[in-house]
Amino acid sequence: MSYLLKYIIICSFFISCTNDIGEIEPVKELSLGQSDTCAQNISYSNDIVPIINTSCALPTCHVSSGYKDFSNYNLLKTSIDAGSNYFISRIKPGGGMPPSYSTNPNPLSACEKSKIESWIKNGYLNN
């Protein structure tokens, strides 16, 4: 009888073990001291323009002499209208922006990425 009990205990141990760990939450890219509020109440003129001017609208990049001019709202809107999901994917990790070959690339912070994404998802208003 003790062999049967040991057998049942051992079998129940193996049956209860699985590789199912459930769904893993993605790690947020916020640094210490940052909160999710960096993506709230986003204004084009107060939040987006400074990001574009320091990280995107640089010589040989997104200016009139570069690829896809972002130097004003209408030109930026045209690019977003062509594909907002694509635009957002380009600023996410692995999306290639800014490219390493650009002159003095200034990578976007997690908060800046959140601001741009929030602004686009909320209709990218010229405010």
C-alpha positions as CSV (number, residue, x, y, z in Angstrom):
1,M,0.0,0.0,0.0
2,S,2.8,2.4,0.7
3,Y,4.2,1.8,-2.8
4,L,0.8,2.8,-4.3
5,L,0.6,5.9,-2.2
6,K,4.2,6.9,-3.2
7,Y,3.3,6.3,-6.8
8,I,0.1,8.5,-6.6
9,I,2.1,11.3,-4.9
10,I,4.9,11.2,-7.5
11,C,2.4,11.1,-10.4
12,S,0.3,14.0,-9.0
13,F,3.6,16.0,-8.7
14,F,4.4,15.5,-12.4
15,I,0.9,16.1,-13.6
16,S,0.7,19.4,-11.6
17,C,3.9,20.8,-13.2
18,T,3.3,22.7,-16.5
19,N,5.2,25.2,-18.6
20,D,2.2,27.5,-18.6
21,I,3.3,30.8,-17.0
22,G,0.4,32.9,-18.3
23,E,0.7,36.2,-20.1
24,I,3.7,38.3,-19.3
25,E,3.1,42.1,-19.0
26,P,5.4,44.1,-21.1
27,V,8.0,46.1,-19.2
28,K,7.3,49.8,-19.2
29,E,10.1,52.0,-20.4
30,L,9.6,54.6,-17.7
31,S,12.7,55.6,-15.8
32,L,12.7,56.0,-12.0
33,G,10.6,58.9,-10.8
34,Q,8.5,59.0,-14.0
35,S,4.8,58.4,-14.0
36,D,2.3,57.6,-16.7
37,T,1.3,61.2,-16.6
38,C,3.9,62.2,-19.1
39,A,1.5,61.2,-21.9
40,Q,-1.5,63.2,-20.7
41,N,-2.8,66.5,-22.0
42,I,-0.3,66.6,-24.9
43,S,-0.1,69.8,-26.9
44,Y,1.5,69.9,-30.3
45,S,3.2,73.3,-29.7
46,N,4.2,72.7,-26.1
47,D,5.2,69.0,-26.2
48,I,5.6,67.7,-29.8
49,V,7.4,70.6,-31.4
50,P,10.3,70.5,-29.0
51,I,10.7,66.8,-29.5
52,I,10.7,67.1,-33.2
53,N,13.1,70.0,-33.2
54,T,15.7,68.3,-31.0
55,S,15.4,64.7,-32.3
56,C,13.8,64.7,-35.8
57,A,14.0,67.9,-37.7
58,L,17.8,67.9,-37.9
59,P,20.1,68.5,-40.9
60,T,19.9,65.6,-43.3
61,C,16.9,64.1,-41.5
62,H,13.3,65.3,-41.3
63,V,13.7,68.8,-42.8
64,S,13.1,70.2,-46.3
65,S,16.5,68.8,-47.5
66,G,15.9,65.4,-45.9
67,Y,13.4,62.6,-46.0
68,K,9.8,63.5,-45.0
69,D,9.9,67.0,-43.7
70,F,8.6,67.4,-40.2
71,S,9.5,71.1,-39.8
72,N,5.8,72.2,-39.5
73,Y,2.5,70.8,-38.4
74,N,1.0,70.3,-41.9
75,L,4.1,68.4,-43.2
76,L,4.2,66.2,-40.1
77,K,0.4,65.5,-40.3
78,T,0.8,64.4,-43.9
79,S,3.3,61.7,-42.8
80,I,1.0,60.6,-40.0
81,D,-2.0,60.6,-42.3
82,A,-0.1,58.2,-44.5
83,G,0.1,55.6,-41.7
84,S,-0.1,56.5,-38.0
85,N,0.6,52.9,-36.8
86,Y,3.7,52.8,-39.0
87,F,4.8,56.2,-37.7
88,I,4.4,55.0,-34.1
89,S,6.2,51.7,-34.8
90,R,9.3,53.7,-36.1
91,I,9.8,55.4,-32.7
92,K,9.4,52.3,-30.6
93,P,12.4,50.1,-29.7
94,G,13.8,48.5,-32.8
95,G,11.9,50.9,-35.0
96,G,15.1,52.6,-36.3
97,M,14.5,56.1,-35.2
98,P,16.7,57.9,-34.9
99,P,19.1,55.9,-37.1
100,S,22.6,55.4,-35.9
101,Y,24.0,56.9,-39.1
102,S,22.3,60.3,-38.6
103,T,24.3,63.3,-37.6
104,N,24.3,63.6,-33.8
105,P,21.3,61.3,-33.2
106,N,19.3,62.2,-30.1
107,P,17.4,59.1,-29.0
108,L,13.9,59.7,-27.7
109,S,13.2,59.1,-24.1
110,A,10.4,56.8,-23.0
111,C,8.4,59.8,-22.0
112,E,8.9,61.5,-25.3
113,K,7.8,58.3,-27.1
114,S,4.7,58.2,-24.9
115,K,3.9,61.8,-25.7
116,I,4.1,61.3,-29.4
117,E,2.1,58.1,-29.3
118,S,-0.6,59.6,-27.1
119,W,-0.8,62.7,-29.3
120,I,-1.2,60.6,-32.4
121,K,-3.8,58.3,-30.9
122,N,-5.8,61.3,-29.7
123,G,-6.1,62.8,-33.2
124,Y,-2.8,64.7,-33.5
125,L,-4.4,68.1,-33.1
126,N,-2.6,71.3,-34.0
127,N,-2.9,72.8,-30.5
